[in-house]
Amino acid sequence: MPAIVGAVKVNSIGNSSIFNIGDVFNIAPASTAKTFAGAGSFNTGDGLQVYNQRSVTNTYDTDTIDQVNVANA
């Protein structure tokens, strides 16, 4: 079924973003990332109390490629 779209205002689009208006079958972003973070790094909330005596993040990675981005257009 066709989509009916009203007014659209786009302030900004990141360099690895996807912007679509209307019907779409498949959307596949074409970017990969690896994030290293210590204990309690991604905690969110009100009144959060995190007690980490020692936080060590191991960033040693023996494999060269974790997720390939080939033929992903």
C-alpha positions in Angstrom: 0.0 0.0 0.0 1.4 3.4 -0.9 2.5 5.7 1.9 1.0 9.1 2.3 3.6 11.4 3.8 3.0 15.0 4.9 5.6 17.7 5.5 9.0 16.5 6.5 11.8 18.6 8.0 15.3 17.1 8.1 17.8 19.1 10.2 20.8 16.8 9.7 21.8 13.3 8.6 24.9 11.6 9.9 27.4 10.1 7.4 26.3 6.5 8.2 22.6 7.2 8.4 19.6 6.1 6.4 16.7 8.4 5.5 13.6 7.0 3.9 10.2 8.4 3.0 7.5 6.0 1.8 7.3 2.3 1.4 10.5 0.2 1.7 11.2 -3.5 1.5 14.6 -3.7 3.2 16.9 -1.1 4.8 20.5 -2.2 5.6 22.9 0.3 7.1 26.4 0.1 5.6 28.7 0.7 8.6 30.3 -1.3 11.4 31.8 -0.2 14.7 33.6 -1.7 17.7 33.2 -0.1 21.1 35.4 -0.8 24.2 34.0 0.4 27.5 34.8 -0.3 31.2 32.5 -1.4 34.0 29.5 0.8 34.4 30.1 2.8 31.2 26.6 2.5 29.6 24.5 2.7 32.8 21.7 5.2 32.6 19.0 6.3 35.0 18.1 8.6 37.9 20.0 8.2 41.2 22.3 5.6 39.8 25.1 4.4 42.1 27.8 2.3 40.7 30.7 1.1 42.8 33.6 -0.3 40.7 36.7 -0.9 42.8 38.8 -1.6 39.7 37.8 -1.4 36.0 40.1 -2.8 33.3 39.0 -3.0 29.7 40.8 -5.5 27.6 41.2 -4.1 24.1 43.5 -6.8 22.7 41.9 -8.3 19.7 43.8 -11.0 17.7 41.5 -11.2 14.7 41.9 -8.5 12.1 38.3 -8.3 10.8 35.3 -8.7 13.1 32.4 -7.9 10.7 33.0 -7.4 7.0 31.2 -4.6 5.1 31.6 -6.0 1.6 28.7 -5.9 -1.0 26.6 -4.0 1.5 25.3 -1.0 -0.5 
